[in-house]
Amino acid sequence: MDSFEGVAQTYEKSRRGYPVALRQWLIESGALDNSSFVVDLGAGTGQLVRLLAPAAAQTVAMEPSAEMLTVGRRATADLSNVSWIQGKDSDMPAHFGSREVDLVTIGNAFHHMDQAELLGDLDDLVGNGGAVCIATSSVPVWLQDSDWSRAIRRELETVFGPLPRSGVPDLETSVSALQDSSFGDVSTWSFEQTDHRACENVVGELISSSSGELSSGMVDRIRLVAQSFSKDGALPELVQATAVLGRRPTGR
C-alpha cells in the first residue's frame, strides 16, 4: 500500500482533507501568518497547501510524482500564492538553499521520508523562529477502529497478508524525531470528529494507496464489504487528525 502512481485523480477525489482547525492552530501558535513563506513537502494533490495558502504570503507545494503535481496544479489554479515544484524531500537544499523558509509542512508523508536526513537539511533552510509541522488528516480507511474497517482489513489480508500500521497517526515517533533535531521546541495538536464517508471514497482511498495492486475483483469485493455496513451509501467514521509542531528557537 501507499504508492500513488496512476491514481492522482482518484486520490484527489477520495482522500479526506485537513480540518480548518489545523490552520487556526498554526496561526495561534505563531507558526503561520500573512508574511510566511511556506513549503509543503510531499504535497500530493495539494490538500494541505490549499488549507494553508489563504493565511500565508507565499506557499510552495513540492511533490515527486509528476501526475500528482499536474492534478495539484489544477486544483490550486485559483490560488495566486501557490506554486509547484517537482521534487522529493532530499531535493530541498537544491531548491531552497538561497532562501529562508518560515514553515515546512509534511502531511501524511513523513513515514515515506528519510526523517533524520530531512530534518538535518531543514536545519540550514528554516530561518530563526521558523517551524516544521508534521500532520496527518486521518487514519487510513483499512486501519481504523470500526467494524467496517476491520472487515475491509480482513478482506485485504487474504491477498496481502498482515498490513503494516504505516500511515496511522504516530505522535510519539514524530515528537521524538523533532526533539532529536534542531526543532526541539515541540507542541502537539489533535482533532476528532464523527463524520460519514461515502463508500466510493473508501474504495477510492484503497485504490489510490495500492497503485494497481488491487485487482478489479478485489475492488469489487471491498466495495461489497463496505456497502454491507453502509447506510445510504455512507459509513460512519471517527476522523482523527494530528499535528506535531517543532519550533526553531530564536537566536540560533
C-alpha positions as CSV (number, residue, x, y, z in Angstrom):
1,M,0.0,0.0,0.0
2,D,0.9,3.7,-0.1
3,S,2.2,4.1,-3.6
4,F,0.4,6.6,-5.8
5,E,1.4,6.2,-9.5
6,G,-1.6,6.2,-11.9
7,V,-4.1,7.2,-9.3
8,A,-3.8,11.0,-8.8
9,Q,-7.4,11.8,-9.9
10,T,-8.7,9.1,-7.6
11,Y,-6.6,10.4,-4.7
12,E,-7.8,13.9,-5.1
13,K,-11.5,12.8,-5.3
14,S,-11.5,10.3,-2.4
15,R,-8.9,11.4,0.2
16,R,-10.1,13.3,3.3
17,G,-8.7,16.8,3.6
18,Y,-7.4,18.6,6.6
19,P,-9.7,20.4,9.1
20,V,-9.7,24.2,9.2
21,A,-8.9,23.8,12.9
22,L,-5.3,22.9,11.9
23,R,-4.8,26.2,10.1
24,Q,-6.2,28.0,13.1
25,W,-3.8,26.2,15.5
26,L,-0.8,27.1,13.3
27,I,-1.9,30.7,13.3
28,E,-2.4,30.8,17.1
29,S,0.9,29.2,17.7
30,G,2.7,31.9,15.7
31,A,4.0,29.5,13.1
32,L,1.8,30.9,10.3
33,D,0.8,34.4,9.3
34,N,0.4,36.6,6.3
35,S,4.1,37.1,5.9
36,S,5.0,33.4,6.0
37,F,6.9,31.6,3.2
38,V,5.6,28.0,3.5
39,V,6.9,24.9,1.8
40,D,4.5,21.9,1.8
41,L,6.7,18.8,1.3
42,G,5.2,15.6,-0.3
43,A,2.2,17.8,-1.2
44,G,0.3,15.1,-3.1
45,T,-2.6,16.9,-4.9
46,G,-2.3,19.9,-2.6
47,Q,-4.9,19.3,0.1
48,L,-2.7,20.8,2.8
49,V,-1.3,23.6,0.8
50,R,-4.9,24.7,-0.1
51,L,-5.7,24.9,3.6
52,L,-2.6,27.0,4.4
53,A,-2.4,29.3,1.4
54,P,-5.1,31.8,2.5
55,A,-3.2,32.5,5.7
56,A,0.3,32.8,4.1
57,A,2.3,35.2,1.9
58,Q,3.7,32.5,-0.4
59,T,3.4,28.7,-0.5
60,V,5.3,26.2,-2.5
61,A,4.0,22.6,-3.0
62,M,6.8,20.1,-3.6
63,E,5.8,16.7,-4.9
64,P,7.9,13.9,-6.6
65,S,5.0,12.5,-8.7
66,A,4.5,14.4,-12.0
67,E,0.9,13.0,-12.2
68,M,0.1,14.2,-8.6
69,L,1.7,17.6,-9.4
70,T,-0.4,18.0,-12.5
71,V,-3.6,17.3,-10.7
72,G,-2.5,19.6,-7.8
73,R,-1.7,22.5,-10.1
74,R,-5.3,22.3,-11.5
75,A,-6.8,22.0,-8.0
76,T,-4.9,25.2,-6.8
77,A,-5.2,27.2,-10.0
78,D,-7.4,29.8,-8.3
79,L,-4.8,30.4,-5.5
80,S,-2.3,33.1,-6.7
81,N,0.2,32.4,-3.9
82,V,0.7,28.7,-4.6
83,S,3.5,27.4,-6.9
84,W,4.6,23.9,-7.6
85,I,7.9,22.2,-7.8
86,Q,8.6,18.5,-8.7
87,G,11.0,17.0,-6.2
88,K,11.4,14.8,-3.2
89,D,12.5,15.6,0.4
90,S,16.2,15.1,-0.4
91,D,15.9,17.8,-3.1
92,M,15.1,20.6,-0.6
93,P,18.6,22.0,-0.3
94,A,18.9,22.3,-4.1
95,H,15.6,24.2,-4.4
96,F,15.6,26.4,-1.3
97,G,19.2,26.8,-0.3
98,S,19.2,30.5,-1.1
99,R,16.0,31.5,0.7
100,E,15.0,31.0,4.3
101,V,11.7,29.1,4.8
102,D,9.4,30.1,7.7
103,L,7.3,26.9,7.8
104,V,7.8,23.5,6.3
105,T,4.7,21.2,6.4
106,I,4.6,17.5,5.8
107,G,1.1,16.0,5.5
108,N,0.5,12.2,5.6
109,A,4.0,11.7,4.2
110,F,6.7,11.8,7.0
111,H,6.8,8.0,7.1
112,H,7.9,7.9,3.5
113,M,11.0,10.1,4.1
114,D,14.5,9.8,5.5
115,Q,13.5,11.7,8.6
116,A,16.9,12.3,10.2
117,E,18.4,13.5,6.9
118,L,15.5,15.7,6.1
119,L,15.5,17.4,9.5
120,G,19.2,17.9,9.2
121,D,18.7,19.6,5.8
122,L,15.9,21.8,7.2
123,D,18.4,23.0,9.9
124,D,20.0,25.0,7.2
125,L,16.8,26.1,5.4
126,V,14.4,27.1,8.1
127,G,15.0,30.6,9.5
128,N,15.2,31.9,13.1
129,G,11.9,31.3,14.8
130,G,10.8,29.0,12.0
131,A,9.0,25.7,12.3
132,V,8.3,22.3,10.9
133,C,4.8,20.8,11.1
134,I,4.2,17.1,10.6
135,A,0.4,16.5,10.1
136,T,-2.0,13.7,9.4
137,S,-5.6,14.1,8.1
138,S,-7.0,10.8,9.4
139,V,-6.3,7.1,9.9
140,P,-6.2,5.1,6.7
141,V,-9.6,3.5,6.0
142,W,-8.2,0.0,6.3
143,L,-6.7,0.6,9.7
144,Q,-9.5,2.3,11.6
145,D,-11.1,1.0,14.8
146,S,-14.5,0.2,13.4
147,D,-16.4,-2.9,12.3
148,W,-16.4,-1.9,8.6
149,S,-12.7,-1.1,8.6
150,R,-11.8,-4.4,10.3
151,A,-13.9,-6.2,7.8
152,I,-12.1,-4.5,4.9
153,R,-8.7,-5.2,6.5
154,R,-9.6,-9.0,6.8
155,E,-10.5,-9.0,3.1
156,L,-7.3,-7.3,2.1
157,E,-5.2,-9.6,4.3
158,T,-6.5,-12.6,2.3
159,V,-4.3,-11.3,-0.5
160,F,-1.6,-9.1,1.1
161,G,-1.1,-10.8,4.5
162,P,-0.9,-8.7,7.7
163,L,-1.0,-5.0,6.8
164,P,1.6,-2.6,8.3
165,R,0.4,0.3,10.5
166,S,2.3,2.9,8.5
167,G,0.2,6.0,7.9
168,V,-1.6,5.7,11.3
169,P,-1.0,9.0,13.2
170,D,2.0,8.4,15.4
171,L,2.6,11.4,17.6
172,E,5.3,9.7,19.6
173,T,7.5,9.0,16.6
174,S,7.1,12.5,15.2
175,V,7.7,14.1,18.5
176,S,10.9,12.1,19.1
177,A,12.2,12.9,15.6
178,L,11.7,16.6,16.1
179,Q,13.2,16.6,19.6
180,D,16.3,14.9,18.3
181,S,16.7,17.7,15.7
182,S,17.1,21.5,15.8
183,F,13.4,21.8,16.1
184,G,13.1,20.6,19.6
185,D,10.6,23.1,21.0
186,V,7.6,20.7,20.3
187,S,3.9,21.1,20.7
188,T,1.1,18.8,19.6
189,W,-2.4,19.1,18.3
190,S,-5.2,16.6,17.8
191,F,-8.7,16.7,16.4
192,E,-11.5,14.2,16.5
193,Q,-14.9,14.5,14.8
194,T,-17.6,12.0,13.9
195,D,-18.4,12.2,10.3
196,H,-19.6,10.0,7.4
197,R,-17.6,8.7,4.5
198,A,-19.1,7.7,1.1
199,C,-18.4,4.0,0.3
200,E,-16.9,5.0,-3.0
201,N,-14.4,7.3,-1.3
202,V,-13.4,4.5,1.0
203,V,-12.9,2.3,-2.1
204,G,-11.1,5.2,-3.8
205,E,-8.7,5.6,-1.0
206,L,-7.7,2.0,-1.2
207,I,-7.2,2.2,-4.9
208,S,-5.1,5.3,-4.6
209,S,-2.9,3.6,-2.0
210,S,-2.3,0.4,-3.9
211,S,-1.0,1.7,-7.3
212,G,-2.6,-1.0,-9.3
213,E,-2.0,-3.8,-6.8
214,L,-5.8,-4.3,-6.2
215,S,-7.4,-6.4,-8.9
216,S,-10.8,-5.4,-10.2
217,G,-12.2,-8.5,-8.5
218,M,-10.7,-7.4,-5.2
219,V,-12.0,-3.8,-5.6
220,D,-15.5,-5.3,-6.2
221,R,-15.1,-7.4,-3.0
222,I,-14.1,-4.4,-1.0
223,R,-17.0,-2.4,-2.4
224,L,-19.4,-5.1,-1.3
225,V,-17.9,-5.3,2.2
226,A,-18.2,-1.5,2.6
227,Q,-21.8,-1.5,1.3
228,S,-22.8,-4.2,3.7
229,F,-22.0,-1.8,6.6
230,S,-23.3,1.3,5.0
231,K,-26.5,3.3,5.3
232,D,-27.5,5.3,2.2
233,G,-24.1,4.6,0.7
234,A,-22.1,6.1,3.6
235,L,-20.1,4.7,6.5
236,P,-19.7,6.3,10.0
237,E,-16.1,7.4,10.6
238,L,-14.3,8.9,13.6
239,V,-12.0,11.4,11.9
240,Q,-8.7,11.6,13.8
241,A,-6.3,14.3,12.6
242,T,-3.0,15.1,14.4
243,A,-0.1,17.5,14.1
244,V,3.3,18.0,15.7
245,L,5.0,21.4,15.5
246,G,8.7,21.7,16.1
247,R,10.0,25.3,16.5
248,R,13.4,26.5,15.9
249,P,14.5,28.5,19.0
250,T,15.2,32.1,18.2
251,G,18.9,33.3,18.3
252,R,20.4,30.1,16.9
